[in-house]
């Protein structure tokens, strides 16, 4: 199996305070659908680095992430519409909110 090097992309611009994500694509996730049908204990055992210390929502969160990847095999088009998603931090709440155009 060949190792494919991935580039880490900077997503935060400290001068503007903007978080800018994408657009990007990823490789097809073979076996993703099969993971969704695995028993919870198998997901916990095989996809966690510390199965006895995971929070109760670990399995459902993992399945949700896998489902999202399977439902969006071309995220550049289906998630990002070929444009980045940009966020700024709300000074009142500290939450990241979509930047208004």
N, C-alpha and C positions, 0 to 999 in steps of 0.2 A: 504494500500500500504506500503510495506517495504522500509525503507530508506537504500540505499546501500552506504557505505562509500567508498570514492575514495582516493587513495594515490596521493599526489603531488610529482612529480618526479623532481629532480634537472636536469636542462638542460644546465647550464652554468658552465664551469670549469675555475675559475679565474686564476689558475696556468698556463694553456695552452692557455687561451683566446678562447677556442673552445665552440661553441654552438652545443650540441648533442641532437637530437630529435629522439625519438622512439628507436626501433619499439614498437608499442602499438596497441591494439584493442579497440573497443568501442562496446557498446550494439547496437542492431538493433534500428533504429529510426522509430518507428511506426508513421504513419501519415506524414512522410517526403514528400512523393509524393503529398499528398493532399495540403501541404503548398505551393508547387510550383505552384498550380493552384488557389491559393487565390488571390483576388484583392490586388493591392499594398497598398491601404489604410488599409486593414485588417492586412497585415503583419506589417505595421508601427504601427498600434494601438495595436497589440497584442504581438509583439516581441521586442518592444523598451521600455526602461524605461523613455524616454523623446521624444515622437513622434514629438513634435513641434520644437525640437532642432537638429534633425538628419540632416546630410549632404544629398545632393541630391542623392548620390549613395547608401544610406543605404539599400533600398529595394533590389536593384540588387545585392549588395554584400551579403546580407543575403540569397537570393535565390541561389547564386553561392555556398555559403558554404553548404547549405542544399543539393543542387544537388551533390556536391562532396561527402558528407557523404552517400547519397543514392547510388551513383555510386561505392563506395568503402566500402561495408559492412564488409570487412575483411582487413583493412589497413595494418596489419602486413605483409600480403602477397602481396597485390596489390600496395601499396604505398611504403613500406619499403623493400620489398623482404627479410624480416626477418633480416635486418641490419639497424642500425641507420643512419640517415642523419646527416652529420657533416658539420659545417660551421665555417669560420673564418672571422673576420672583416677586410676588405680591408683598409690598413692604408691611402691610398690616398683618397678614396671616403667615407669611413665609412660604406659602405654597407656590408651586410653579404653575402659571396660568398661560394659556395661549396668548401670544403677542397679537395685538390688534393691528391689522394692516393699515 
